[in-house]
């Protein structure tokens, strides 16, 4: 099994949230990566201004709080350059 670089995971996250906001759990499934890896990479992307992470109080299906990741204009520009 080949270990993916943190950079590859961040690029994948950005490309997935480009079209619509996703939750940490959705990103976890779509990237086949653990929750903590997704959370840590999203936190770093937010620190650099590529995404915004919003805490929502109630998930429509489960009723539990969740986080939604949205791409910023800076994140879109980064994807265009790569």
Secondary structure, DSSP 8 states (H G I E B T S, - for coil): -----HHHHHHHHHHHHTTS-EEHHHHHHHHT--HHHHHHHHHHHHHTTSEEEEEES--TTT-S-EEEEEE-HHHHHHHHH-
